[in-house]
Amino acid sequence: MNAIITGASRGIGKAIAFKFAAEGFNLALCSRTQSHLDELAKELMALYPGIEVICKATDVSKKEEVQAFAALIQSKWSVVDVLVNNAGIFIPGEIHTEAEGALEQAMATNLYSAYYLTRAVLPQLFSSQKPHVFNMCSVASLFAYPNGGSYSISKFAMLGFSKVLREELKQKRVRVTSIIPGATWTDSWAGSGLSPERMMKAEDIAMAVWNAFQMSDQTVVEEILLRPQLGDI
């Protein structure tokens, strides 16, 4: 089976890549930096030599690069079973003080990338016997919080996109799941002074994704809300 994961070189995306590789999936992975992808691919194939790993450095905020990534996948695979729209960017700020262009950057990275990639690979998903799209949202998709700014706006939009996609694709056998995590320990938290023990593990998010995928064809988990045991940060 074949899975696409964006933002795959670290954090939640990387954890999802390892989980699906462990289950025997071929992977198509993208992130901004080719060297990080090459290192990840080497690690994955050393552990799971039977899988295929396609990697392409992609700035998902740029439509043409997302489409080039999709074209590479289409040249290799006729079927896509799982699409994980995970790539995203967080820049703190407030609407009235954040830098000019913050909204455009957040929307391009956190929403438009998922829109363009999903549209491009839907024909391959329709060919799958068990097609599933996972969209990485956030607790910021559910409520506004201080210093959320354009990030929160884009994540509200991502959850809306996911709901629309679910409605449109349910008669076509494509399951759509919104992943809504709270604070999860990744490299982006390094230097924050916060303890990894206060946050969720990326591997737990990956396990939730896998568990939702394993459901029978009669069932879809529409939303998965995960939070640290001690609450949001």
N, C-alpha and C positions, 0 to 999 in steps of 0.2 A: 504494500500500500504506500501511497505517496502523500507527504505533508509539506505545506509551505509555511514558513514562520518568518515574519519580519521582525527586525530589531532583535536578531537572534544571538548576537555575540556576547551578551552579558545579561545578568539579572534574570527576570522572569522568562524572557525569550530563550535564553540559554538553557534554563532548567527544563522548559518544555521540549526543547530539541533533544536533550539527553533522555527524557522520559519516552518520547516517541521512538527514538533510535533503539532504546532498550526493548521496545515492543516490535522491532523489526521493520520500522518504516524507513523508506527512502526519504531524504530531506532536501528541500530547496530553501536555502537560507540567505538572508540579506541583512546587511548593516552598513554603516558608513565606511568602515575601514577594512580593506581587503586583507591586510595582514592578520587582523583579529579573526576574520572568517577562516583564513587558511589554517591558523592555529587550532581553531575549533574543529574544523573538518578533520585535521590530522588526529586530534584527540578522539573524536567520535569513531573514526574508521579503525583506530587501533583497538578500541573496546568492542566495536561491532563491525567486524570486517565484511560482513555480508551485505551491508547497506550501501546505497549510492548517496553521495552528498554533493549537491550542486550549490555553489556559492557565487554571489555576485555583489560587489560593493555598490550600494545604492543609496542615494540621498532621496528618501521617500517624500521629501517636501517638493520634489520636482517631478511633475507628471511624466515627462519623457523618460526619466530614469526608472520610474515604476513600470512604465510600459515596456521598457527594454528588459527589465527583470522578468516580466510576464512572458515576453517573447522567447526568452531563453528557456523558461520552463516548458512552454508549448513546443519548442523544438526537441525537447527530450522526452516529454510525457504526454500521452493522450488522455490520461486520467489523473485527476487530483481528488483525493479523498478528504483531506483536511486542509483548511486554510485558517491560519492564526494571524489575525491582524493585530500585532503586538507593538509595532514601532510607535514611539511617542517621544515627546519632549516636554519638560517641565521648566518653565521660567517664572519664578514668583513675581508678583507685582499687583498693582491695583489699576483699574481701568483708567483713572484720571492721571496716573503718574507713570505708568509703564511706558517703555520705549515705543516710539512710532514703529509700526510694523509688527508689533508683538502678536496681535490678533491674527494677522495674515500668516505669520510663521506657525503659530499654534494650530490654526485650522488646516493649513497645508500638510503639516506633519501628522497631526493626530486624527484628522478626519478624511481629508481628500485622498491621502495615500490609500486608506482602506477602501474608499469608494472606487478609485481607479483600478486597484488590483482585483477587487472582487468582481467588478464588471468584466475584466479581461479574462479571468480564469473560470467564470461560470460555465462555459461550455464543457470544460474538463471536469468540473464538479458534477454536472448533469450526467456524465458518463460513469460516475462512481456508483457502486452498490450501497455505499454508506456515507454519503456526502455530509460534511459538517463544517460550518463556519463559526469560528470563535472570534469575537471582537473584544479587545482589551479596553474596558471602560475604567471607571475609578469611583471611589466614594464621592469624588468631586463631580461625578455625573448626577448625583442625587441631591446634593445641597451645596450652597455657596459657603465659603469659609474665608477668613481673613487672608489677604495676599494671594488669593486664588486667581484673580484677574482673568486673562484670556485663556489660561490653561483650563479653568473650570468651564468657561463658555464652550471650549472645544470638546470637552468631555461630556457635557450635557448633549451636545450635538452628536457625538459618537453613539451615545445610548439611543438617541432618536433614530439614527441611521440603522442601528441594530434591530430596533423594533419594526421599522418599516421593512427591512430585509426579511425578517421572520415572517411577516404577514404575506409578503410577495412570494416567498419560496416554499411555504408549507405544503402547497399542492404539488410541488415539484420534488418532494422527498428530501429536500435539503434542510437539515436542521441548523438552526442559528442560536447561538448561546452568547449572552453578554456576560463577561467576567468583570466583577465589580470589586476589586481589592482595595483594602485600606493600606496602611504603611507596610511595605515589604522591604526587607533588607537587600539592598543592591549596592554597587560601587558608588552610586550617586549620593548615598548617605554617609560615605566615608568622610571624616573630618567634621561631622555635624555635632559630635559630642554625645550623640545618642547611642545607646547600647543595642547591638543586634538582638539581644534577648527581649527587647521591648517591642520588636517588630515580628511580622510573620516571615517565614522562610519562603524563598522563591520556589523551592521544591514542593511546598504545600500547594501553591497555586497550580503548579504543573500537575500534581496529583488530582486536583479538582477538575482540571481540563480533561485529563484522561478518563476519570470516572464518568464524566458527562458523556464523553464519546462512546463509552462502553454500553450505554443504555440500549435497550431494544429499539428497533425501528419504529415502534408504536409510541415511543416516549421521547420528548425533548425537554431538557432543562433549559428554560428560557433565560434565567438569570441566576448567577451565583454571586452572592454577597459574602465577602470574607473580611474579617476585621481582626486586629490583634486582640488577644484575650483580655488585655487591660484597657481596651478601647482605642479610639483614634488618637493620633498625635497632632 
